[in-house]
Amino acid sequence: MDTGRRRRLCPGVAVAALLFFPVFFGSQQAAAAAAAAYGEASGAAGMTALQKHAAFFDRDNDGIVSLSETYDGLRALGLGAGLSSLSAAFINGALSSKTRPGDATSPRLSIYIENIHKGIHGSDSGTYDSEGRFVPEKFEEIFTKHAKTVPDALTSDEIDEMLQANRKPNDYSGWVGATAEWKMLYRLGKDKDGLLHKDAVRGVYDGSLFAKLVAKRYEENQA
């Protein structure tokens, strides 16, 4: 997170990201307008927590998250054009083939929310079960085991320690996935003191934090 250490994406991901790098909003006003479109909470009754998390990015509510929708969602959350391009390429590149049904007709880099649980990786906290449902006991363990500075918050170093503790032997894709997710979460959700609070982490698991962040950013752009 804010430790100054940088992890490189694999060459294939970096090349894919560069292909989509030119797709970005041209102004702060355009970004604010895009943010306004994400002001409502995403998801519906009957969806798992993981499906609700992914549904934030499904701007047209068709159950499919395209590469451009992932990019737009990240931009709406306040990430820069370059990081949004890299992240969208990484996310959709990693999840599209795992969630894509055999009769799919959408572009190949699309994520199907119905099958998003098939993209769950190892070497993480276990807060999602195999079907994408929220597991409260595993969520609480994140803080009972790793929140040593403040009981209900994580520092950057504590997140790094948690990532290291959760690593399974030779699960390289899981290591990368978990690291990318927590680094992104810390970047988006930390407070001015560099703490990632428990309620922010909880909100990410069902996507509710995303709508709050977008609403806050939109208000700031309107001020």
C-alpha positions in Angstrom: 0.0 0.0 0.0 1.9 3.2 1.1 5.1 1.4 1.8 6.8 2.5 -1.4 7.3 -1.0 -2.6 6.1 -1.8 -6.1 5.0 -5.1 -7.5 5.2 -5.6 -11.3 2.4 -7.0 -13.3 3.3 -9.9 -15.5 4.3 -8.9 -19.1 1.1 -10.3 -20.6 -1.1 -8.2 -18.4 1.1 -5.1 -19.0 0.8 -5.5 -22.8 -2.9 -6.0 -22.6 -3.3 -2.9 -20.5 -1.3 -0.8 -22.9 -3.8 -1.7 -25.7 -6.6 0.0 -23.7 -4.6 2.9 -22.3 -6.0 5.5 -24.8 -9.6 4.9 -23.5 -10.0 7.6 -20.8 -12.1 10.6 -19.7 -10.6 13.8 -21.0 -11.5 16.1 -18.1 -12.4 16.3 -14.4 -15.9 17.4 -15.4 -16.4 14.3 -17.5 -15.2 12.1 -14.6 -17.6 13.8 -12.2 -20.5 13.3 -14.7 -19.6 9.6 -14.9 -19.4 9.4 -11.1 -23.0 10.7 -10.8 -24.2 7.6 -12.8 -23.0 5.3 -10.0 -24.7 7.1 -7.1 -27.2 4.4 -6.3 -26.3 1.2 -4.5 -25.9 -1.7 -6.8 -27.1 -5.3 -6.5 -30.5 -6.9 -5.8 -32.1 -9.2 -3.2 -31.1 -12.8 -3.7 -27.6 -11.9 -5.0 -24.6 -13.1 -3.1 -22.2 -10.6 -1.5 -19.7 -11.2 -4.3 -22.3 -10.7 -7.0 -23.3 -7.4 -5.4 -19.7 -6.4 -5.3 -19.3 -7.0 -9.0 -22.7 -5.5 -9.8 -21.4 -2.0 -9.0 -19.5 -2.1 -12.3 -22.5 -3.4 -14.3 -23.7 0.1 -15.4 -26.4 -1.1 -17.8 -27.6 -3.9 -15.4 -27.4 -6.7 -18.0 -25.5 -9.0 -15.7 -22.3 -8.6 -17.7 -19.4 -6.3 -16.9 -17.5 -5.3 -20.0 -13.9 -4.0 -20.1 -15.1 -0.5 -20.6 -17.6 -0.8 -17.7 -14.8 -1.9 -15.4 -12.7 1.0 -16.5 -15.5 3.5 -16.1 -16.3 2.2 -12.6 -12.7 2.6 -11.5 -12.6 6.1 -12.9 -15.8 6.9 -11.1 -14.2 5.7 -7.9 -11.4 8.3 -8.5 -8.6 6.2 -10.0 -6.5 7.9 -12.7 -6.8 7.0 -16.3 -3.5 5.0 -16.4 -4.2 2.9 -13.3 -7.8 2.3 -14.3 -6.7 1.0 -17.7 -4.1 -1.3 -16.2 -6.5 -2.5 -13.5 -9.4 -3.1 -15.9 -7.2 -5.1 -18.3 -6.0 -7.2 -15.3 -9.4 -7.7 -13.8 -11.3 -8.6 -16.9 -8.4 -10.5 -18.3 -8.3 -12.7 -15.2 -12.1 -13.2 -14.7 -13.6 -13.3 -18.2 -12.6 -16.8 -19.1 -13.5 -18.2 -15.7 -17.0 -16.7 -15.7 -17.9 -16.9 -19.4 -20.6 -19.5 -20.2 -20.3 -21.7 -23.2 -23.1 -20.0 -25.2 -21.8 -16.4 -24.5 -22.1 -13.9 -27.2 -20.6 -10.8 -25.6 -17.0 -9.6 -26.2 -14.4 -12.1 -24.8 -13.1 -9.8 -22.0 -16.6 -9.6 -20.4 -17.3 -10.8 -16.9 -20.5 -12.7 -16.2 -21.8 -11.8 -12.7 -23.9 -15.0 -12.3 -20.6 -17.0 -12.4 -18.4 -14.5 -10.6 -17.8 -17.1 -7.8 -15.8 -19.2 -10.3 -13.2 -16.4 -10.2 -12.5 -16.7 -6.5 -8.8 -17.2 -5.9 -6.8 -18.8 -3.1 -4.4 -17.2 -0.7 -7.0 -14.8 0.6 -9.0 -14.3 3.9 -11.8 -16.8 3.0 -14.4 -14.1 3.7 -16.2 -15.3 0.6 -17.2 -18.9 0.5 -17.0 -21.1 -2.6 -20.4 -19.6 -3.8 -19.5 -16.0 -3.1 -21.4 -15.7 0.1 -20.2 -13.5 2.9 -18.6 -15.5 5.9 -18.8 -13.3 9.0 -16.4 -15.4 11.1 -13.6 -15.1 8.5 -14.2 -11.4 8.2 -13.8 -10.9 11.9 -10.6 -13.0 11.8 -9.0 -10.4 9.6 -9.0 -7.9 12.4 -8.6 -10.2 15.4 -5.4 -11.6 13.8 -3.9 -8.6 12.1 -5.3 -5.3 13.5 -2.6 -4.7 16.1 -2.3 -0.9 16.0 -6.0 0.0 16.1 -8.5 -2.8 16.9 -10.9 -2.1 14.1 -8.5 -0.9 11.4 -5.5 -2.0 9.4 -2.3 -0.2 8.5 -0.5 -0.7 5.3 2.1 -2.9 7.0 -0.6 -5.0 8.7 -2.2 -5.7 5.4 1.2 -6.8 4.0 1.6 -9.1 7.0 -1.9 -10.5 6.4 -1.2 -11.1 2.7 2.0 -12.9 3.6 0.2 -15.1 6.2 -2.6 -16.0 3.8 -0.3 -17.2 1.0 -0.6 -20.8 0.0 2.5 -22.6 -1.3 3.0 -22.2 -5.1 -0.4 -20.3 -5.5 1.2 -17.5 -7.5 -2.0 -16.4 -9.2 -3.7 -16.2 -5.8 -0.8 -14.2 -4.4 -1.2 -11.7 -7.3 -4.9 -11.5 -7.0 -5.1 -11.0 -3.3 -2.3 -8.4 -3.4 -3.9 -6.4 -6.2 -7.3 -6.4 -4.5 -6.0 -5.3 -1.1 -3.7 -2.7 -2.5 -6.6 -1.2 -4.5 -8.9 -1.4 -1.4 -6.3 0.4 0.7 -5.8 3.1 -1.9 -9.5 3.7 -2.1 -10.6 3.3 1.5 -7.8 4.5 3.8 -8.4 7.6 6.0 -6.1 10.6 6.4 -4.1 8.7 9.0 -3.4 5.8 6.6 -5.9 3.4 8.3 -8.3 1.1 6.6 -11.3 0.8 8.9 -13.4 -2.3 9.4 -16.6 -0.7 8.1 -14.9 0.3 4.9 -13.6 -3.3 4.4 -17.1 -4.7 5.1 -18.6 -2.3 2.5 -16.2 -3.6 -0.2 -17.4 -7.2 0.3 -20.9 -6.3 -0.9 -20.0 -3.3 -3.0 -21.8 -0.8 -0.8 -18.7 1.2 -0.1 -18.3 1.9 -3.9 -21.5 3.9 -4.1 -20.5 5.9 -1.0 -17.1 6.7 -2.5 -18.6 7.8 -5.8 -21.2 10.0 -4.1 -18.5 11.6 -2.0 -16.3 12.2 -5.1 -19.3 13.6 -7.0 -20.1 16.1 -4.2 -16.4 17.2 -4.1 -16.4 17.8 -7.9 -19.6 19.8 -7.5 -18.3 22.0 -4.7 
